[in-house]
Amino acid sequence: MSEVRVRIAPSPTGDPHVGTAYIALFNIAFARKHGGRFLVRIDDTDQTRSRPEYEKGILDSLNWLGLTWDEGPGMDNDWGPFRQSERTEHYREAAKRLLESGHAYRCFCSSEDLERIRIERAQMKLGRGYDGRCRKIDPEESGRRAEAGEAHVVRLAVPQEGDCRLQDEIRGEIVTPFKEVDDQILMKSDGFPTYHLANVVDDHRMRITHVIRGREWISSVPKHLLLYQALEWEPPCFYHMPLLLNPDGTKLSKRKNPTSIRYYQQAGYLPEALLNFLGMMGYSRPGGEEKFSLEELISDFEPKRLHSSDAVFDIQKLRWLNGRYLREDLTPEDLYQRLTNWRMNESLWKPMAELMLTRMETLGDFVPSVAFTLADDFESPAEDFVPKKRTPEETVQFLQTILWAFEEDDAWDKENVQKTIERVTELWNWKIREATAPLFVAIMGKKVGPPLYDSIAILGKDLSRARILKGIVQLGDISKKKLRKLEKRWKSGTLAPPASS
């Protein structure tokens, strides 16, 4: 066997997701077991959503968990650079080859054209894919239109007959009829590739031998294998890992559970416990042990022991496992050092002292007032969240839009927190005291406390969002149907009728 080379390719478009760490863990275990190398490649081709701070968050979170890479951003070797935005010449070269060989074609349809096609196909019950009308354009005419500057994308010319067959190393043979596969866009009109083309080109050029990723990518396999075949490249071996699920069986999402690695770091979970927990989601050790280190996972790692069934991300099980690490692995001195490195240090105490100085009569008043900054979990009566003259349903909807507003705002300080809350409050036509009432309870577990905006800023984005989400659940949550309607109103900026006097 040639040198084993595996990778993850996260997109820097949001908070570092636990799913990234989950897939990275098994890539590392596979690479270390076979004496191979693990790469991190940043998929930043979405120029409108990618941010350097998101990339830093991903890399910092992987480092916190102890998931270190052999090749990646900032490392110079024969396989870099490791940001896809810096590799566009490779994708354009591949797209040119695909056009010349007839395995791809230019599509000149406008967004309005595509919407009409979508509606027509829906009415005819033909599915949501593109109908391939631009495949009929003569290649010479297509080239002339492109040279004249007409906006276009490049699409994969998927065969209209036959099946794609993949021998997945976890799931066995997977057969997909090509008629179910869309003519995927490979190059966008801005000159940047989509995930599919960039993924195949980079995996080939970086000599990736095994692709270990979540099973949500199975639907992409026909497109990827077609690209390997068209470009006359040898495809890697594929392993499609089980999904992480919410307790209700839906795919893990921040609507149901905190998904940011930073949340678990800031909430006081140990990195080794979280890593162990993620390992349990996708693998069974020979002896059935539930508590194990990364080194122990690597020592007896066998791909045949990877799960094929999806796994429930049970936070209560994570808490139990974290408790075992605290009790079984730490001395009192270790615990003190962990607490100090975590939050019980100047970075928290100093700003809280500034807030509390004029609100204390004895030093003993300090800790009870700021305990919310250290608490992992607390629960307040549901009725405490609801402002006077408001209903639980109105309060849930208000808190949900606060979450959406926080997700849209990358800046996180007192001024931006205040502006965000005031903006949402105005959209609802609420009074500011009505808005702050449920937020005090969600953030601090009580109706009064230190200044709200400062406290939210100090607590941090991940913990604040998780507590607001828990408040929504305590109040009865919101159905998918109502959530879609609310989201539509949120995007249109028309949330509520005038408040009653």
Secondary structure, DSSP 8 states (H G I E B T S, - for coil): ----EEEE---SSSS-BHHHHHHHHHHHHHHHHTT-EEEE-B----TTT--HHHHHHHHHHHHHHT---SB-TT--STT---BGGG-HHHHHHHHHHHHHHTSEEEE---HHHHHHHHHHHHHTT--SS---GGGGS-HHHHHHHHHTT---EEEE---SSSEEEEEETTTEEEEEEGGGS---EEE-TTS-B-HHHHHHHHHHHTT--EEEEEGGGGGGHHHHHHHHHHTT----EEEEE--EE-TTSSB--TTTS--BHHHHHHTT--HHHHHHHHHHHHB--TT--S---HHHHHHT--GGGB--S-EE--HHHHHHHHHHHHHHH--HHHHHHHHHHHTSSHHHHHHHHHHHGGG-SSGGGHHHHHGGGT-S-----HHHHS-TT--HHHHHHHHHHHHHHHHH----SHHHHHHHHHHHHHHHT--HHHHHHHHHHHHHSSS--S-HHHHHHHH-HHHHHHHHHHHHHHTT---HHHHHHHHHHHHHT--------
